């Protein structure tokens, strides 16, 4: 794998919560990182905050998102912007996948 191309077959799947949530770092470089997150129904991205700006695109499924006390439902084709340091979280109500983009990169997602 080069620093420019990221074939799916070479990307490890990281299990975050067995049977509920897993992720693949899809591509990264410079100050950007793209991550696909796989959710089973009932899986949660627990409320948290980080210094990174984030966009999130719903590839499939249905999710309830809470960002700084504002709640909405995301379905395939919907997206959100999460400002740096905003408290946010999601609950999957129908199995699906999210595509997250972060700037700067989430160094905490990288294995040493």
NORTAVEN-V336261 format. One record per residue. N is the residue number from 1. SS is DSSP state (~ for helix, > for strand, _ for the rest). PHI is phi in degrees with one decimal (999 if undefined). PSI is psi in whole degrees, -180 to 180 (* if undefined). Layout:
# NORTAVEN-V336261
N|SS|PHI|PSI / N|SS|PHI|PSI
This chain:
# NORTAVEN-V336261
1|_|999|134 / 2|_|-94.7|-177 / 3|_|-82.9|-2 / 4|_|-112.0|-32 / 5|_|-118.4|140 / 6|_|-132.6|78 / 7|_|-63.1|137 / 8|~|-53.1|-40 / 9|~|-63.3|-18 / 10|~|-102.8|3 / 11|_|-100.5|122 / 12|_|-73.3|145 / 13|_|-93.6|122 / 14|>|-101.5|121 / 15|>|-84.3|121 / 16|>|-94.0|-39 / 17|>|-144.4|107 / 18|_|-49.8|130 / 19|_|76.3|-1 / 20|_|-126.2|-51 / 21|>|-142.6|133 / 22|>|-144.3|168 / 23|>|-150.2|158 / 24|>|-129.9|131 / 25|>|-77.3|114 / 26|>|-80.7|-49 / 27|>|-156.9|153 / 28|>|-160.2|152 / 29|>|169.5|158 / 30|_|55.6|-124 / 31|_|-105.9|8 / 32|>|-110.4|151 / 33|>|-146.0|134 / 34|>|-117.1|131 / 35|>|-133.4|131 / 36|>|-98.5|130 / 37|>|-118.0|129 / 38|>|-104.8|127 / 39|>|-122.9|137 / 40|_|-89.6|159 / 41|_|-53.8|131 / 42|_|92.3|-12 / 43|_|-65.8|148 / 44|>|-128.5|143 / 45|>|-101.0|94 / 46|>|-58.9|149 / 47|>|-55.5|133 / 48|>|-161.2|175 / 49|_|-143.7|155 / 50|_|-152.7|165 / 51|_|-77.4|-7 / 52|_|-84.2|143 / 53|>|-76.3|150 / 54|>|-144.9|139 / 55|>|-116.7|151 / 56|>|-137.5|127 / 57|>|-116.3|128 / 58|>|-84.0|112 / 59|>|-79.7|-37 / 60|>|-163.5|164 / 61|>|87.3|-162 / 62|>|-146.0|134 / 63|>|-135.7|141 / 64|>|-97.4|119 / 65|>|-107.5|140 / 66|>|-125.0|122 / 67|>|-128.6|113 / 68|_|50.6|43 / 69|_|84.7|-4 / 70|>|-99.7|130 / 71|>|-116.9|140 / 72|>|-149.7|164 / 73|>|-104.1|131 / 74|>|-108.8|135 / 75|>|-126.7|171 / 76|_|-47.1|129 / 77|_|96.9|-15 / 78|_|-86.8|156 / 79|>|-144.9|163 / 80|>|-138.9|158 / 81|>|-114.9|132 / 82|>|-118.0|111 / 83|_|-64.6|157 / 84|_|-53.9|136 / 85|_|69.0|8 / 86|_|-76.3|136 / 87|_|-71.9|126 / 88|>|-152.2|159 / 89|>|-168.7|169 / 90|>|-146.0|153 / 91|>|-127.1|131 / 92|>|-84.5|122 / 93|>|-103.5|-12 / 94|>|-149.3|122 / 95|>|-35.7|134 / 96|>|-170.0|-173 / 97|>|-136.0|142 / 98|>|-119.0|146 / 99|>|-113.7|113 / 100|>|-102.7|140 / 101|>|-124.5|131 / 102|>|-121.5|146 / 103|>|-141.7|130 / 104|_|-67.1|179 / 105|_|-59.3|150 / 106|_|-83.7|89 / 107|~|-58.4|-29 / 108|~|-67.8|-15 / 109|~|-84.3|-15 / 110|_|-90.3|135 / 111|_|-78.2|143 / 112|_|-77.5|*
